[in-house]
């Protein structure tokens, strides 16, 4: 399937919104927008359109034939992760230990 054909299909967007990058366009793309990847995948399983996601999330559905990969093209993106915690003046040793471990082992770039 070509990118032009794919762009014409009902696109299911999740909070990561990788469709514009995948289709190499700055155009506003139509389609249903979900705030969670799981919801966009549920919509794809219900036959409501095409979702873009990490293959690991759908491998069982691909293997079982419930979903099909509509394009051989792939997109590699660097995930963004954020270390967050509740702001508090009370020390919580377990939370503090995890926080400090991440800060000490953080690799940037």
N, CA, C and O atoms as a GROMACS GRO file, in nm:
protein
  436
    1UNK      N    1   0.084  -0.117   0.000
    1UNK     CA    2   0.000   0.000   0.000
    1UNK      C    3   0.089   0.124   0.000
    1UNK      O    4   0.185   0.132   0.077
    2UNK      N    5   0.058   0.218  -0.084
    2UNK     CA    6   0.137   0.340  -0.093
    2UNK      C    7   0.099   0.436   0.021
    2UNK      O    8  -0.004   0.421   0.085
    3UNK      N    9   0.186   0.535   0.043
    3UNK     CA   10   0.157   0.636   0.145
    3UNK      C   11   0.032   0.715   0.107
    3UNK      O   12  -0.046   0.752   0.194
    4UNK      N   13   0.012   0.740  -0.022
    4UNK     CA   14  -0.107   0.813  -0.067
    4UNK      C   15  -0.233   0.732  -0.036
    4UNK      O   16  -0.332   0.788   0.011
    5UNK      N   17  -0.231   0.603  -0.062
    5UNK     CA   18  -0.345   0.518  -0.030
    5UNK      C   19  -0.369   0.514   0.121
    5UNK      O   20  -0.483   0.521   0.167
    6UNK      N   21  -0.262   0.503   0.196
    6UNK     CA   22  -0.272   0.496   0.342
    6UNK      C   23  -0.330   0.626   0.397
    6UNK      O   24  -0.413   0.623   0.489
    7UNK      N   25  -0.287   0.739   0.342
    7UNK     CA   26  -0.337   0.870   0.386
    7UNK      C   27  -0.487   0.882   0.365
    7UNK      O   28  -0.554   0.955   0.437
    8UNK      N   29  -0.541   0.811   0.265
    8UNK     CA   30  -0.684   0.815   0.237
    8UNK      C   31  -0.768   0.723   0.323
    8UNK      O   32  -0.891   0.726   0.315
    9UNK      N   33  -0.705   0.642   0.404
    9UNK     CA   34  -0.778   0.550   0.491
    9UNK      C   35  -0.818   0.621   0.620
    9UNK      O   36  -0.761   0.724   0.654
   10UNK      N   37  -0.916   0.565   0.694
   10UNK     CA   38  -0.950   0.624   0.823
   10UNK      C   39  -0.833   0.602   0.921
   10UNK      O   40  -0.804   0.489   0.960
   11UNK      N   41  -0.769   0.710   0.959
   11UNK     CA   42  -0.653   0.702   1.047
   11UNK      C   43  -0.698   0.712   1.192
   11UNK      O   44  -0.782   0.795   1.228
   12UNK      N   45  -0.640   0.627   1.275
   12UNK     CA   46  -0.668   0.627   1.418
   12UNK      C   47  -0.547   0.685   1.488
   12UNK      O   48  -0.439   0.625   1.487
   13UNK      N   49  -0.563   0.799   1.549
   13UNK     CA   50  -0.453   0.870   1.613
   13UNK      C   51  -0.452   0.841   1.763
   13UNK      O   52  -0.557   0.834   1.827
   14UNK      N   53  -0.331   0.824   1.818
   14UNK     CA   54  -0.320   0.811   1.963
   14UNK      C   55  -0.244   0.932   2.017
   14UNK      O   56  -0.212   1.024   1.942
   15UNK      N   57  -0.215   0.931   2.143
   15UNK     CA   58  -0.152   1.047   2.207
   15UNK      C   59  -0.011   1.074   2.153
   15UNK      O   60   0.041   1.184   2.170
   16UNK      N   61   0.051   0.976   2.090
   16UNK     CA   62   0.186   0.995   2.036
   16UNK      C   63   0.182   1.066   1.900
   16UNK      O   64   0.279   1.133   1.862
   17UNK      N   65   0.072   1.052   1.829
   17UNK     CA   66   0.048   1.122   1.703
   17UNK      C   67   0.167   1.116   1.606
   17UNK      O   68   0.223   1.219   1.568
   18UNK      N   69   0.203   0.995   1.566
   18UNK     CA   70   0.315   0.975   1.472
   18UNK      C   71   0.272   0.976   1.325
   18UNK      O   72   0.358   0.965   1.237
   19UNK      N   73   0.144   0.990   1.296
   19UNK     CA   74   0.098   0.980   1.158
   19UNK      C   75   0.163   1.083   1.066
   19UNK      O   76   0.204   1.048   0.955
   20UNK      N   77   0.173   1.207   1.107
   20UNK     CA   78   0.231   1.309   1.018
   20UNK      C   79   0.374   1.274   0.983
   20UNK      O   80   0.415   1.287   0.868
   21UNK      N   81   0.450   1.230   1.080
   21UNK     CA   82   0.588   1.191   1.054
   21UNK      C   83   0.594   1.067   0.964
   21UNK      O   84   0.675   1.061   0.871
   22UNK      N   85   0.509   0.968   0.992
   22UNK     CA   86   0.508   0.845   0.914
   22UNK      C   87   0.472   0.873   0.768
   22UNK      O   88   0.532   0.817   0.676
   23UNK      N   89   0.374   0.961   0.748
   23UNK     CA   90   0.329   0.993   0.612
   23UNK      C   91   0.408   1.106   0.550
   23UNK      O   92   0.380   1.147   0.437
   24UNK      N   93   0.507   1.158   0.621
   24UNK     CA   94   0.594   1.264   0.572
   24UNK      C   95   0.513   1.384   0.522
   24UNK      O   96   0.529   1.429   0.408
   25UNK      N   97   0.427   1.434   0.609
   25UNK     CA   98   0.342   1.547   0.572
   25UNK      C   99   0.326   1.640   0.691
   25UNK      O  100   0.333   1.599   0.807
   26UNK      N  101   0.304   1.766   0.660
   26UNK     CA  102   0.270   1.864   0.764
   26UNK      C  103   0.120   1.891   0.761
   26UNK      O  104   0.069   1.968   0.842
   27UNK      N  105   0.049   1.828   0.667
   27UNK     CA  106  -0.096   1.846   0.655
   27UNK      C  107  -0.167   1.799   0.781
   27UNK      O  108  -0.123   1.705   0.847
   28UNK      N  109  -0.277   1.864   0.813
   28UNK     CA  110  -0.364   1.816   0.920
   28UNK      C  111  -0.433   1.690   0.868
   28UNK      O  112  -0.491   1.691   0.760
   29UNK      N  113  -0.427   1.585   0.945
   29UNK     CA  114  -0.482   1.458   0.902
   29UNK      C  115  -0.614   1.431   0.976
   29UNK      O  116  -0.627   1.456   1.096
   30UNK      N  117  -0.709   1.380   0.902
   30UNK     CA  118  -0.838   1.349   0.962
   30UNK      C  119  -0.831   1.215   1.034
   30UNK      O  120  -0.733   1.141   1.022
   31UNK      N  121  -0.935   1.186   1.106
   31UNK     CA  122  -0.944   1.057   1.174
   31UNK      C  123  -0.974   1.074   1.321
   31UNK      O  124  -0.962   1.183   1.378
   32UNK      N  125  -1.013   0.964   1.382
   32UNK     CA  126  -1.046   0.964   1.524
   32UNK      C  127  -0.920   0.980   1.607
   32UNK      O  128  -0.814   0.927   1.574
   33UNK      N  129  -0.933   1.055   1.715
   33UNK     CA  130  -0.819   1.082   1.804
   33UNK      C  131  -0.849   1.022   1.941
   33UNK      O  132  -0.954   1.047   1.999
   34UNK      N  133  -0.755   0.943   1.991
   34UNK     CA  134  -0.769   0.878   2.120
   34UNK      C  135  -0.657   0.924   2.212
   34UNK      O  136  -0.547   0.955   2.166
   35UNK      N  137  -0.684   0.930   2.342
   35UNK     CA  138  -0.581   0.975   2.435
   35UNK      C  139  -0.495   0.861   2.487
   35UNK      O  140  -0.404   0.883   2.567
   36UNK      N  141  -0.523   0.740   2.442
   36UNK     CA  142  -0.444   0.624   2.482
   36UNK      C  143  -0.423   0.533   2.362
   36UNK      O  144  -0.512   0.516   2.279
   37UNK      N  145  -0.306   0.475   2.353
   37UNK     CA  146  -0.275   0.382   2.244
   37UNK      C  147  -0.371   0.264   2.246
   37UNK      O  148  -0.416   0.220   2.140
   38UNK      N  149  -0.401   0.213   2.364
   38UNK     CA  150  -0.490   0.097   2.374
   38UNK      C  151  -0.626   0.124   2.310
   38UNK      O  152  -0.685   0.035   2.249
   39UNK      N  153  -0.675   0.246   2.322
   39UNK     CA  154  -0.804   0.279   2.263
   39UNK      C  155  -0.797   0.282   2.111
   39UNK      O  156  -0.891   0.238   2.044
   40UNK      N  157  -0.687   0.332   2.056
   40UNK     CA  158  -0.672   0.332   1.910
   40UNK      C  159  -0.659   0.188   1.858
   40UNK      O  160  -0.707   0.157   1.749
   41UNK      N  161  -0.595   0.102   1.934
   41UNK     CA  162  -0.582  -0.038   1.894
   41UNK      C  163  -0.715  -0.110   1.903
   41UNK      O  164  -0.747  -0.192   1.817
   42UNK      N  165  -0.794  -0.080   2.005
   42UNK     CA  166  -0.929  -0.137   2.015
   42UNK      C  167  -1.012  -0.096   1.894
   42UNK      O  168  -1.087  -0.178   1.840
   43UNK      N  169  -0.999   0.030   1.852
   43UNK     CA  170  -1.073   0.077   1.734
   43UNK      C  171  -1.027   0.004   1.609
   43UNK      O  172  -1.109  -0.031   1.524
   44UNK      N  173  -0.898  -0.019   1.596
   44UNK     CA  174  -0.846  -0.094   1.481
   44UNK      C  175  -0.901  -0.237   1.482
   44UNK      O  176  -0.942  -0.289   1.378
   45UNK      N  177  -0.902  -0.299   1.599
   45UNK     CA  178  -0.956  -0.435   1.611
   45UNK      C  179  -1.105  -0.440   1.577
   45UNK      O  180  -1.156  -0.542   1.531
   46UNK      N  181  -1.174  -0.329   1.600
   46UNK     CA  182  -1.317  -0.321   1.568
   46UNK      C  183  -1.341  -0.284   1.422
   46UNK      O  184  -1.456  -0.270   1.379
   47UNK      N  185  -1.233  -0.268   1.344
   47UNK     CA  186  -1.246  -0.239   1.202
   47UNK      C  187  -1.275  -0.094   1.170
   47UNK      O  188  -1.328  -0.064   1.063
   48UNK      N  189  -1.242  -0.004   1.262
   48UNK     CA  190  -1.275   0.137   1.243
   48UNK      C  191  -1.167   0.217   1.172
   48UNK      O  192  -1.188   0.334   1.141
   49UNK      N  193  -1.052   0.157   1.145
   49UNK     CA  194  -0.947   0.230   1.075
   49UNK      C  195  -0.811   0.168   1.097
   49UNK      O  196  -0.799   0.053   1.139
   50UNK      N  197  -0.709   0.248   1.067
   50UNK     CA  198  -0.570   0.204   1.071
   50UNK      C  199  -0.497   0.278   1.183
   50UNK      O  200  -0.502   0.400   1.191
   51UNK      N  201  -0.432   0.203   1.269
   51UNK     CA  202  -0.357   0.261   1.381
   51UNK      C  203  -0.208   0.245   1.355
   51UNK      O  204  -0.165   0.155   1.282
   52UNK      N  205  -0.131   0.332   1.414
   52UNK     CA  206   0.014   0.321   1.408
   52UNK      C  207   0.061   0.297   1.551
   52UNK      O  208   0.025   0.371   1.643
   53UNK      N  209   0.142   0.192   1.570
   53UNK     CA  210   0.181   0.154   1.705
   53UNK      C  211   0.309   0.072   1.703
   53UNK      O  212   0.359   0.035   1.597
   54UNK      N  213   0.360   0.046   1.819
   54UNK     CA  214   0.476  -0.040   1.835
   54UNK      C  215   0.433  -0.184   1.805
   54UNK      O  216   0.331  -0.231   1.854
   55UNK      N  217   0.511  -0.253   1.725
   55UNK     CA  218   0.476  -0.389   1.685
   55UNK      C  219   0.461  -0.481   1.806
   55UNK      O  220   0.379  -0.573   1.804
   56UNK      N  221   0.538  -0.459   1.910
   56UNK     CA  222   0.529  -0.544   2.029
   56UNK      C  223   0.390  -0.540   2.090
   56UNK      O  224   0.345  -0.638   2.150
   57UNK      N  225   0.321  -0.428   2.076
   57UNK     CA  226   0.187  -0.415   2.134
   57UNK      C  227   0.084  -0.500   2.060
   57UNK      O  228  -0.017  -0.538   2.118
   58UNK      N  229   0.108  -0.530   1.933
   58UNK     CA  230   0.008  -0.598   1.850
   58UNK      C  231   0.055  -0.732   1.794
   58UNK      O  232  -0.016  -0.793   1.714
   59UNK      N  233   0.172  -0.777   1.833
   59UNK     CA  234   0.226  -0.900   1.774
   59UNK      C  235   0.131  -1.018   1.789
   59UNK      O  236   0.114  -1.095   1.695
   60UNK      N  237   0.069  -1.035   1.905
   60UNK     CA  238  -0.023  -1.148   1.925
   60UNK      C  239  -0.142  -1.136   1.830
   60UNK      O  240  -0.187  -1.237   1.775
   61UNK      N  241  -0.194  -1.015   1.810
   61UNK     CA  242  -0.307  -0.995   1.720
   61UNK      C  243  -0.266  -1.015   1.574
   61UNK      O  244  -0.345  -1.066   1.494
   62UNK      N  245  -0.144  -0.977   1.539
   62UNK     CA  246  -0.093  -1.003   1.404
   62UNK      C  247  -0.078  -1.153   1.381
   62UNK      O  248  -0.121  -1.205   1.279
   63UNK      N  249  -0.017  -1.220   1.477
   63UNK     CA  250   0.005  -1.366   1.466
   63UNK      C  251  -0.126  -1.443   1.458
   63UNK      O  252  -0.135  -1.544   1.388
   64UNK      N  253  -0.228  -1.396   1.529
   64UNK     CA  254  -0.358  -1.463   1.530
   64UNK      C  255  -0.445  -1.423   1.411
   64UNK      O  256  -0.553  -1.480   1.391
   65UNK      N  257  -0.400  -1.327   1.330
   65UNK     CA  258  -0.476  -1.284   1.215
   65UNK      C  259  -0.587  -1.185   1.246
   65UNK      O  260  -0.668  -1.155   1.159
   66UNK      N  261  -0.592  -1.135   1.368
   66UNK     CA  262  -0.694  -1.035   1.403
   66UNK      C  263  -0.661  -0.898   1.346
   66UNK      O  264  -0.750  -0.818   1.319
   67UNK      N  265  -0.532  -0.871   1.327
   67UNK     CA  266  -0.485  -0.748   1.264
   67UNK      C  267  -0.390  -0.784   1.152
   67UNK      O  268  -0.330  -0.891   1.152
   68UNK      N  269  -0.378  -0.694   1.055
   68UNK     CA  270  -0.282  -0.713   0.946
   68UNK      C  271  -0.196  -0.587   0.935
   68UNK      O  272  -0.243  -0.477   0.961
   69UNK      N  273  -0.072  -0.606   0.898
   69UNK     CA  274   0.017  -0.493   0.872
   69UNK      C  275  -0.012  -0.444   0.732
   69UNK      O  276   0.005  -0.519   0.635
   70UNK      N  277  -0.055  -0.319   0.719
   70UNK     CA  278  -0.098  -0.269   0.588
   70UNK      C  279   0.014  -0.209   0.506
   70UNK      O  280  -0.005  -0.178   0.389
   71UNK      N  281   0.132  -0.192   0.566
   71UNK     CA  282   0.245  -0.136   0.495
   71UNK      C  283   0.373  -0.199   0.545
   71UNK      O  284   0.388  -0.228   0.664
   72UNK      N  285   0.466  -0.220   0.454
   72UNK     CA  286   0.597  -0.273   0.494
   72UNK      C  287   0.686  -0.162   0.548
   72UNK      O  288   0.790  -0.189   0.607
   73UNK      N  289   0.645  -0.037   0.528
   73UNK     CA  290   0.722   0.075   0.579
   73UNK      C  291   0.718   0.075   0.730
   73UNK      O  292   0.619   0.034   0.791
   74UNK      N  293   0.826   0.122   0.790
   74UNK     CA  294   0.826   0.135   0.935
   74UNK      C  295   0.884   0.270   0.974
   74UNK      O  296   0.943   0.340   0.892
   75UNK      N  297   0.867   0.303   1.098
   75UNK     CA  298   0.912   0.431   1.151
   75UNK      C  299   0.976   0.403   1.285
   75UNK      O  300   0.915   0.341   1.373
   76UNK      N  301   1.097   0.447   1.300
   76UNK     CA  302   1.165   0.433   1.428
   76UNK      C  303   1.167   0.569   1.495
   76UNK      O  304   1.217   0.667   1.438
   77UNK      N  305   1.114   0.574   1.614
   77UNK     CA  306   1.114   0.699   1.690
   77UNK      C  307   1.177   0.672   1.826
   77UNK      O  308   1.167   0.564   1.882
   78UNK      N  309   1.241   0.774   1.875
   78UNK     CA  310   1.298   0.765   2.008
   78UNK      C  311   1.188   0.794   2.109
   78UNK      O  312   1.121   0.897   2.101
   79UNK      N  313   1.169   0.705   2.202
   79UNK     CA  314   1.064   0.732   2.302
   79UNK      C  315   1.108   0.840   2.400
   79UNK      O  316   1.226   0.852   2.434
   80UNK      N  317   1.012   0.916   2.443
   80UNK     CA  318   1.036   1.016   2.546
   80UNK      C  319   0.978   0.964   2.676
   80UNK      O  320   0.860   0.929   2.683
   81UNK      N  321   1.059   0.960   2.778
   81UNK     CA  322   1.014   0.918   2.909
   81UNK      C  323   1.042   1.030   3.006
   81UNK      O  324   1.144   1.100   2.996
   82UNK      N  325   0.952   1.047   3.101
   82UNK     CA  326   0.966   1.152   3.199
   82UNK      C  327   0.964   1.090   3.338
   82UNK      O  328   0.877   1.009   3.370
   83UNK      N  329   1.056   1.130   3.419
   83UNK     CA  330   1.061   1.085   3.557
   83UNK      C  331   0.985   1.188   3.639
   83UNK      O  332   1.026   1.303   3.651
   84UNK      N  333   0.874   1.145   3.696
   84UNK     CA  334   0.791   1.238   3.772
   84UNK      C  335   0.757   1.177   3.907
   84UNK      O  336   0.761   1.055   3.925
   85UNK      N  337   0.724   1.263   4.001
   85UNK     CA  338   0.677   1.217   4.131
   85UNK      C  339   0.602   1.331   4.198
   85UNK      O  340   0.613   1.447   4.158
   86UNK      N  341   0.528   1.296   4.298
   86UNK     CA  342   0.451   1.396   4.370
   86UNK      C  343   0.545   1.486   4.450
   86UNK      O  344   0.638   1.439   4.515
   87UNK      N  345   0.518   1.616   4.442
   87UNK     CA  346   0.595   1.712   4.520
   87UNK      C  347   0.548   1.703   4.664
   87UNK      O  348   0.429   1.719   4.693
   88UNK      N  349   0.641   1.677   4.755
   88UNK     CA  350   0.606   1.662   4.895
   88UNK      C  351   0.726   1.695   4.982
   88UNK      O  352   0.840   1.683   4.938
   89UNK      N  353   0.700   1.734   5.102
   89UNK     CA  354   0.809   1.760   5.196
   89UNK      C  355   0.839   1.636   5.280
   89UNK      O  356   0.936   1.633   5.356
   90UNK      N  357   0.754   1.534   5.266
   90UNK     CA  358   0.772   1.411   5.341
   90UNK      C  359   0.864   1.318   5.263
   90UNK      O  360   0.839   1.289   5.146
   91UNK      N  361   0.968   1.271   5.328
   91UNK     CA  362   1.062   1.179   5.264
   91UNK      C  363   1.002   1.039   5.260
   91UNK      O  364   0.950   0.989   5.359
   92UNK      N  365   1.011   0.977   5.144
   92UNK     CA  366   0.969   0.838   5.128
   92UNK      C  367   1.090   0.761   5.079
   92UNK      O  368   1.126   0.773   4.962
   93UNK      N  369   1.154   0.684   5.166
   93UNK     CA  370   1.281   0.620   5.132
   93UNK      C  371   1.281   0.539   5.002
   93UNK      O  372   1.376   0.547   4.924
   94UNK      N  373   1.177   0.462   4.977
   94UNK     CA  374   1.174   0.381   4.854
   94UNK      C  375   1.166   0.470   4.730
   94UNK      O  376   1.237   0.447   4.632
   95UNK      N  377   1.080   0.571   4.733
   95UNK     CA  378   1.066   0.664   4.621
   95UNK      C  379   1.196   0.742   4.602
   95UNK      O  380   1.243   0.759   4.490
   96UNK      N  381   1.254   0.788   4.713
   96UNK     CA  382   1.380   0.862   4.705
   96UNK      C  383   1.491   0.777   4.646
   96UNK      O  384   1.572   0.826   4.567
   97UNK      N  385   1.496   0.649   4.682
   97UNK     CA  386   1.600   0.559   4.631
   97UNK      C  387   1.587   0.539   4.480
   97UNK      O  388   1.687   0.543   4.408
   98UNK      N  389   1.465   0.518   4.433
   98UNK     CA  390   1.443   0.501   4.289
   98UNK      C  391   1.477   0.631   4.216
   98UNK      O  392   1.544   0.629   4.113
   99UNK      N  393   1.432   0.742   4.270
   99UNK     CA  394   1.460   0.874   4.211
   99UNK      C  395   1.611   0.895   4.197
   99UNK      O  396   1.659   0.931   4.090
  100UNK      N  397   1.683   0.873   4.304
  100UNK     CA  398   1.828   0.892   4.302
  100UNK      C  399   1.897   0.796   4.205
  100UNK      O  400   1.992   0.836   4.138
  101UNK      N  401   1.850   0.671   4.197
  101UNK     CA  402   1.910   0.575   4.104
  101UNK      C  403   1.894   0.624   3.961
  101UNK      O  404   1.990   0.620   3.883
  102UNK      N  405   1.775   0.671   3.925
  102UNK     CA  406   1.754   0.721   3.790
  102UNK      C  407   1.841   0.843   3.761
  102UNK      O  408   1.902   0.851   3.654
  103UNK      N  409   1.848   0.934   3.853
  103UNK     CA  410   1.928   1.054   3.833
  103UNK      C  411   2.076   1.017   3.812
  103UNK      O  412   2.143   1.073   3.725
  104UNK      N  413   2.125   0.925   3.892
  104UNK     CA  414   2.266   0.883   3.882
  104UNK      C  415   2.295   0.804   3.755
  104UNK      O  416   2.407   0.809   3.705
  105UNK      N  417   2.196   0.732   3.702
  105UNK     CA  418   2.217   0.647   3.587
  105UNK      C  419   2.160   0.702   3.457
  105UNK      O  420   2.158   0.634   3.354
  106UNK      N  421   2.113   0.826   3.461
  106UNK     CA  422   2.055   0.889   3.344
  106UNK      C  423   2.161   0.908   3.237
  106UNK      O  424   2.268   0.963   3.264
  107UNK      N  425   2.131   0.863   3.118
  107UNK     CA  426   2.219   0.882   3.003
  107UNK      C  427   2.150   0.978   2.908
  107UNK      O  428   2.040   0.951   2.860
  108UNK      N  429   2.213   1.088   2.880
  108UNK     CA  430   2.156   1.189   2.791
  108UNK      C  431   2.228   1.185   2.658
  108UNK      O  432   2.351   1.183   2.651
  109UNK      N  433   2.147   1.184   2.551
  109UNK     CA  434   2.203   1.192   2.417
  109UNK      C  435   2.259   1.063   2.375
  109UNK      O  436   2.311   1.052   2.264
   0.00000   0.00000   0.00000
